Amino acid sequence: MASCCSDGCCGTDRFFSKMAGMFDRQYRKHGLEKIQRSALAGVRPELKSGARILDIGCGVGALHLALLQEGAAQAIGVEISKGMLERARRHAEELGFKEKTVYIQGDFVERCSEIPVSDVTILDKVVCCYADISALIESSAHATSRLLVITHPRKNLVGTALFKSHIALARLFRFSFHPYWHDWDAMRATITGHGFELVFASSTALWQALVFKRVREFVPT
Protein backbone atom coordinates (compact mmCIF):
# COMPACT_ATOMS: atom_id res chain seq x y z
CA MET A 1 0.00 0.00 0.00
CA ALA A 2 1.15 3.53 -0.66
CA SER A 3 2.78 5.51 2.11
CA CYS A 4 1.85 9.02 3.14
CA CYS A 5 3.32 11.96 1.24
CA SER A 6 2.53 15.14 3.24
CA ASP A 7 5.47 17.18 4.55
CA GLY A 8 4.64 16.37 8.18
CA CYS A 9 4.21 12.69 7.45
CA CYS A 10 7.48 12.48 5.53
CA GLY A 11 9.28 14.30 8.33
CA THR A 12 7.91 11.86 10.89
CA ASP A 13 8.96 8.94 8.68
CA ARG A 14 12.51 10.29 8.38
CA PHE A 15 12.84 10.97 12.11
CA PHE A 16 11.55 7.63 13.39
CA SER A 17 13.21 5.58 10.65
CA LYS A 18 16.55 7.00 11.84
CA MET A 19 15.60 6.05 15.42
CA ALA A 20 14.27 2.60 14.52
CA GLY A 21 17.54 0.81 15.18
CA MET A 22 17.75 2.20 18.71
CA PHE A 23 14.14 1.22 19.49
CA ASP A 24 14.79 -2.23 18.06
CA ARG A 25 17.88 -2.78 20.20
CA GLN A 26 16.03 -1.68 23.32
CA TYR A 27 13.15 -4.05 22.58
CA ARG A 28 15.46 -7.00 21.90
CA LYS A 29 17.41 -6.35 25.08
CA HIS A 30 14.65 -5.37 27.52
CA GLY A 31 11.31 -6.45 25.98
CA LEU A 32 8.28 -4.32 26.79
CA GLU A 33 8.80 -0.94 28.39
CA LYS A 34 7.39 -0.44 31.88
CA ILE A 35 4.40 1.58 30.66
CA GLN A 36 3.72 -1.03 27.97
CA ARG A 37 3.67 -3.75 30.61
CA SER A 38 1.16 -1.64 32.55
CA ALA A 39 -1.03 -1.27 29.46
CA LEU A 40 -0.86 -5.01 28.83
CA ALA A 41 -1.90 -5.68 32.43
CA GLY A 42 -4.96 -3.51 31.85
CA VAL A 43 -5.90 -5.29 28.64
CA ARG A 44 -5.26 -8.85 29.82
CA PRO A 45 -8.44 -9.30 31.98
CA GLU A 46 -10.59 -8.04 29.10
CA LEU A 47 -8.81 -9.87 26.26
CA LYS A 48 -10.88 -12.53 24.53
CA SER A 49 -9.34 -15.43 22.67
CA GLY A 50 -9.32 -14.75 18.95
CA ALA A 51 -9.36 -10.96 19.35
CA ARG A 52 -8.38 -8.75 16.43
CA ILE A 53 -5.77 -6.12 17.27
CA LEU A 54 -5.18 -2.75 15.62
CA ASP A 55 -1.90 -1.13 16.65
CA ILE A 56 -1.75 2.49 15.47
CA GLY A 57 1.80 3.81 15.42
CA CYS A 58 2.95 0.28 16.13
CA GLY A 59 6.69 1.00 16.22
CA VAL A 60 8.71 -2.22 16.27
CA GLY A 61 5.57 -4.20 17.13
CA ALA A 62 6.05 -4.79 20.86
CA LEU A 63 2.46 -4.57 22.12
CA HIS A 64 0.53 -6.27 19.33
CA LEU A 65 3.08 -9.10 19.27
CA ALA A 66 2.67 -9.51 23.03
CA LEU A 67 -1.11 -9.72 22.58
CA LEU A 68 -0.72 -12.34 19.85
CA GLN A 69 1.35 -14.34 22.32
CA GLU A 70 -1.52 -13.97 24.82
CA GLY A 71 -4.09 -15.45 22.44
CA ALA A 72 -5.16 -12.73 20.01
CA ALA A 73 -5.91 -14.06 16.53
CA GLN A 74 -4.53 -11.36 14.25
CA ALA A 75 -3.01 -7.90 14.29
CA ILE A 76 -2.78 -4.94 11.95
CA GLY A 77 0.13 -2.57 12.53
CA VAL A 78 -0.15 0.93 11.07
CA GLU A 79 2.98 3.05 11.15
CA ILE A 80 4.27 6.14 9.35
CA SER A 81 7.91 5.09 9.72
CA LYS A 82 9.14 2.63 7.11
CA GLY A 83 12.11 1.75 9.32
CA MET A 84 9.89 0.86 12.26
CA LEU A 85 7.63 -1.30 10.07
CA GLU A 86 10.59 -3.24 8.68
CA ARG A 87 11.58 -4.19 12.22
CA ALA A 88 8.02 -5.03 13.25
CA ARG A 89 7.75 -7.42 10.29
CA ARG A 90 11.05 -9.00 11.24
CA HIS A 91 9.94 -9.58 14.82
CA ALA A 92 6.61 -11.04 13.65
CA GLU A 93 8.43 -13.52 11.42
CA GLU A 94 10.88 -14.48 14.17
CA LEU A 95 7.99 -15.15 16.56
CA GLY A 96 6.06 -17.19 14.00
CA PHE A 97 3.33 -14.60 13.48
CA LYS A 98 3.92 -13.73 9.82
CA GLU A 99 0.53 -15.14 8.79
CA LYS A 100 -1.27 -13.36 11.65
CA THR A 101 0.05 -9.86 10.97
CA VAL A 102 -0.58 -7.19 8.35
CA TYR A 103 1.51 -4.01 8.20
CA ILE A 104 0.47 -0.75 6.58
CA GLN A 105 2.71 2.27 6.15
CA GLY A 106 0.90 5.58 6.39
CA ASP A 107 -1.12 8.02 8.46
CA PHE A 108 -3.97 6.10 10.13
CA VAL A 109 -6.37 9.05 9.94
CA GLU A 110 -5.89 9.14 6.17
CA ARG A 111 -6.06 5.35 5.78
CA CYS A 112 -8.72 4.42 8.34
CA SER A 113 -11.46 3.80 5.75
CA GLU A 114 -9.34 0.93 4.37
CA ILE A 115 -8.88 -0.77 7.75
CA PRO A 116 -11.49 -3.13 9.29
CA VAL A 117 -12.90 -2.61 12.78
CA SER A 118 -10.87 -4.38 15.47
CA ASP A 119 -11.65 -5.64 18.95
CA VAL A 120 -8.68 -3.89 20.56
CA THR A 121 -7.06 -0.68 19.32
CA ILE A 122 -3.71 0.47 20.71
CA LEU A 123 -2.23 3.98 20.59
CA ASP A 124 1.04 3.61 22.48
CA LYS A 125 2.77 7.02 22.74
CA VAL A 126 0.91 8.07 19.58
CA VAL A 127 -1.46 10.81 20.76
CA CYS A 128 1.57 12.95 21.66
CA CYS A 129 3.00 12.44 18.15
CA TYR A 130 -0.05 13.65 16.23
CA ALA A 131 -1.11 17.25 15.69
CA ASP A 132 -4.85 16.74 15.14
CA ILE A 133 -5.73 14.66 18.20
CA SER A 134 -9.47 15.09 17.65
CA ALA A 135 -9.28 13.43 14.24
CA LEU A 136 -7.04 10.67 15.60
CA ILE A 137 -9.32 9.87 18.54
CA GLU A 138 -12.48 9.94 16.43
CA SER A 139 -10.97 7.67 13.77
CA SER A 140 -9.62 5.30 16.42
CA ALA A 141 -12.93 5.14 18.29
CA HIS A 142 -14.85 4.29 15.12
CA ALA A 143 -12.32 1.53 14.40
CA THR A 144 -12.78 -0.10 17.82
CA SER A 145 -15.50 -2.53 18.89
CA ARG A 146 -14.29 -3.32 22.42
CA LEU A 147 -11.11 -1.84 23.98
CA LEU A 148 -9.20 1.37 23.28
CA VAL A 149 -5.73 1.44 24.84
CA ILE A 150 -3.76 4.67 25.13
CA THR A 151 -0.45 5.72 26.66
CA HIS A 152 0.40 9.41 26.87
CA PRO A 153 2.74 11.75 28.77
CA ARG A 154 1.79 12.09 32.41
CA LYS A 155 0.51 15.48 33.51
CA ASN A 156 2.72 16.13 36.53
CA LEU A 157 5.36 18.76 37.28
CA VAL A 158 8.37 16.78 36.09
CA GLY A 159 6.71 15.08 33.16
CA THR A 160 5.14 18.25 31.83
CA ALA A 161 8.38 20.24 32.12
CA LEU A 162 10.49 17.56 30.42
CA PHE A 163 8.03 16.98 27.60
CA LYS A 164 7.46 20.66 26.84
CA SER A 165 11.23 21.24 26.90
CA HIS A 166 11.57 18.48 24.32
CA ILE A 167 8.97 20.18 22.13
CA ALA A 168 10.74 23.54 22.41
CA LEU A 169 14.15 22.07 21.53
CA ALA A 170 12.74 20.17 18.55
CA ARG A 171 11.19 23.37 17.20
CA LEU A 172 14.31 25.44 17.92
CA PHE A 173 16.59 23.07 16.05
CA ARG A 174 14.02 22.45 13.29
CA PHE A 175 13.85 18.70 13.71
CA SER A 176 11.84 16.94 11.02
CA PHE A 177 9.43 15.88 13.78
CA HIS A 178 8.36 17.30 17.11
CA PRO A 179 5.88 15.89 19.66
CA TYR A 180 2.70 17.61 20.88
CA TRP A 181 1.26 18.36 24.29
CA HIS A 182 -2.54 18.08 24.25
CA ASP A 183 -5.27 18.55 26.83
CA TRP A 184 -5.32 14.99 28.16
CA ASP A 185 -8.45 15.53 30.25
CA ALA A 186 -10.29 16.73 27.15
CA MET A 187 -9.01 13.67 25.30
CA ARG A 188 -10.53 11.40 27.96
CA ALA A 189 -13.84 13.26 27.70
CA THR A 190 -13.84 12.82 23.93
CA ILE A 191 -13.26 9.08 24.26
CA THR A 192 -16.06 8.60 26.79
CA GLY A 193 -18.29 10.70 24.55
CA HIS A 194 -17.71 8.10 21.84
CA GLY A 195 -19.24 5.33 23.93
CA PHE A 196 -16.35 4.17 26.13
CA GLU A 197 -15.71 4.09 29.87
CA LEU A 198 -12.34 4.04 31.62
CA VAL A 199 -11.73 0.61 33.17
CA PHE A 200 -8.00 0.77 33.92
CA ALA A 201 -5.40 3.45 34.65
CA SER A 202 -1.78 3.12 35.68
CA SER A 203 1.24 5.37 35.50
CA THR A 204 5.00 5.60 35.70
CA ALA A 205 6.90 8.77 36.57
CA LEU A 206 6.53 10.08 33.02
CA TRP A 207 3.76 8.09 31.31
CA GLN A 208 0.09 7.25 31.82
CA ALA A 209 -1.61 4.06 30.57
CA LEU A 210 -5.38 4.03 30.06
CA VAL A 211 -7.74 1.26 28.93
CA PHE A 212 -11.25 2.21 27.83
CA LYS A 213 -14.04 -0.33 27.24
CA ARG A 214 -16.92 0.26 24.85
CA VAL A 215 -20.23 0.34 26.73
CA ARG A 216 -22.45 1.77 24.02
CA GLU A 217 -22.42 2.57 20.35
CA PHE A 218 -21.42 6.09 19.43
CA VAL A 219 -24.23 8.04 17.81
CA PRO A 220 -23.18 11.44 16.37
CA THR A 221 -25.38 14.34 17.47
C-alpha positions in Angstrom: 0.0 0.0 0.0 1.2 3.5 -0.7 2.8 5.5 2.1 1.8 9.0 3.1 3.3 12.0 1.2 2.5 15.1 3.2 5.5 17.2 4.5 4.6 16.4 8.2 4.2 12.7 7.4 7.5 12.5 5.5 9.3 14.3 8.3 7.9 11.9 10.9 9.0 8.9 8.7 12.5 10.3 8.4 12.8 11.0 12.1 11.6 7.6 13.4 13.2 5.6 10.6 16.5 7.0 11.8 15.6 6.1 15.4 14.3 2.6 14.5 17.5 0.8 15.2 17.7 2.2 18.7 14.1 1.2 19.5 14.8 -2.2 18.1 17.9 -2.8 20.2 16.0 -1.7 23.3 13.2 -4.1 22.6 15.5 -7.0 21.9 17.4 -6.4 25.1 14.6 -5.4 27.5 11.3 -6.4 26.0 8.3 -4.3 26.8 8.8 -0.9 28.4 7.4 -0.4 31.9 4.4 1.6 30.7 3.7 -1.0 28.0 3.7 -3.7 30.6 1.2 -1.6 32.5 -1.0 -1.3 29.5 -0.9 -5.0 28.8 -1.9 -5.7 32.4 -5.0 -3.5 31.8 -5.9 -5.3 28.6 -5.3 -8.9 29.8 -8.4 -9.3 32.0 -10.6 -8.0 29.1 -8.8 -9.9 26.3 -10.9 -12.5 24.5 -9.3 -15.4 22.7 -9.3 -14.7 19.0 -9.4 -11.0 19.3 -8.4 -8.8 16.4 -5.8 -6.1 17.3 -5.2 -2.7 15.6 -1.9 -1.1 16.7 -1.8 2.5 15.5 1.8 3.8 15.4 3.0 0.3 16.1 6.7 1.0 16.2 8.7 -2.2 16.3 5.6 -4.2 17.1 6.0 -4.8 20.9 2.5 -4.6 22.1 0.5 -6.3 19.3 3.1 -9.1 19.3 2.7 -9.5 23.0 -1.1 -9.7 22.6 -0.7 -12.3 19.8 1.4 -14.3 22.3 -1.5 -14.0 24.8 -4.1 -15.5 22.4 -5.2 -12.7 20.0 -5.9 -14.1 16.5 -4.5 -11.4 14.2 -3.0 -7.9 14.3 -2.8 -4.9 12.0 0.1 -2.6 12.5 -0.1 0.9 11.1 3.0 3.0 11.1 4.3 6.1 9.3 7.9 5.1 9.7 9.1 2.6 7.1 12.1 1.8 9.3 9.9 0.9 12.3 7.6 -1.3 10.1 10.6 -3.2 8.7 11.6 -4.2 12.2 8.0 -5.0 13.2 7.7 -7.4 10.3 11.0 -9.0 11.2 9.9 -9.6 14.8 6.6 -11.0 13.7 8.4 -13.5 11.4 10.9 -14.5 14.2 8.0 -15.2 16.6 6.1 -17.2 14.0 3.3 -14.6 13.5 3.9 -13.7 9.8 0.5 -15.1 8.8 -1.3 -13.4 11.6 0.0 -9.9 11.0 -0.6 -7.2 8.4 1.5 -4.0 8.2 0.5 -0.7 6.6 2.7 2.3 6.2 0.9 5.6 6.4 -1.1 8.0 8.5 -4.0 6.1 10.1 -6.4 9.1 9.9 -5.9 9.1 6.2 -6.1 5.4 5.8 -8.7 4.4 8.3 -11.5 3.8 5.8 -9.3 0.9 4.4 -8.9 -0.8 7.7 -11.5 -3.1 9.3 -12.9 -2.6 12.8 -10.9 -4.4 15.5 -11.6 -5.6 18.9 -8.7 -3.9 20.6 -7.1 -0.7 19.3 -3.7 0.5 20.7 -2.2 4.0 20.6 1.0 3.6 22.5 2.8 7.0 22.7 0.9 8.1 19.6 -1.5 10.8 20.8 1.6 13.0 21.7 3.0 12.4 18.2 0.0 13.6 16.2 -1.1 17.3 15.7 -4.9 16.7 15.1 -5.7 14.7 18.2 -9.5 15.1 17.6 -9.3 13.4 14.2 -7.0 10.7 15.6 -9.3 9.9 18.5 -12.5 9.9 16.4 -11.0 7.7 13.8 -9.6 5.3 16.4 -12.9 5.1 18.3 -14.8 4.3 15.1 -12.3 1.5 14.4 -12.8 -0.1 17.8 -15.5 -2.5 18.9 -14.3 -3.3 22.4 -11.1 -1.8 24.0 -9.2 1.4 23.3 -5.7 1.4 24.8 -3.8 4.7 25.1 -0.5 5.7 26.7 0.4 9.4 26.9 2.7 11.7 28.8 1.8 12.1 32.4 0.5 15.5 33.5 2.7 16.1 36.5 5.4 18.8 37.3 8.4 16.8 36.1 6.7 15.1 33.2 5.1 18.3 31.8 8.4 20.2 32.1 10.5 17.6 30.4 8.0 17.0 27.6 7.5 20.7 26.8 11.2 21.2 26.9 11.6 18.5 24.3 9.0 20.2 22.1 10.7 23.5 22.4 14.1 22.1 21.5 12.7 20.2 18.6 11.2 23.4 17.2 14.3 25.4 17.9 16.6 23.1 16.0 14.0 22.4 13.3 13.9 18.7 13.7 11.8 16.9 11.0 9.4 15.9 13.8 8.4 17.3 17.1 5.9 15.9 19.7 2.7 17.6 20.9 1.3 18.4 24.3 -2.5 18.1 24.3 -5.3 18.5 26.8 -5.3 15.0 28.2 -8.5 15.5 30.3 -10.3 16.7 27.2 -9.0 13.7 25.3 -10.5 11.4 28.0 -13.8 13.3 27.7 -13.8 12.8 23.9 -13.3 9.1 24.3 -16.1 8.6 26.8 -18.3 10.7 24.6 -17.7 8.1 21.8 -19.2 5.3 23.9 -16.4 4.2 26.1 -15.7 4.1 29.9 -12.3 4.0 31.6 -11.7 0.6 33.2 -8.0 0.8 33.9 -5.4 3.4 34.7 -1.8 3.1 35.7 1.2 5.4 35.5 5.0 5.6 35.7 6.9 8.8 36.6 6.5 10.1 33.0 3.8 8.1 31.3 0.1 7.3 31.8 -1.6 4.1 30.6 -5.4 4.0 30.1 -7.7 1.3 28.9 -11.3 2.2 27.8 -14.0 -0.3 27.2 -16.9 0.3 24.9 -20.2 0.3 26.7 -22.5 1.8 24.0 -22.4 2.6 20.4 -21.4 6.1 19.4 -24.2 8.0 17.8 -23.2 11.4 16.4 -25.4 14.3 17.5 
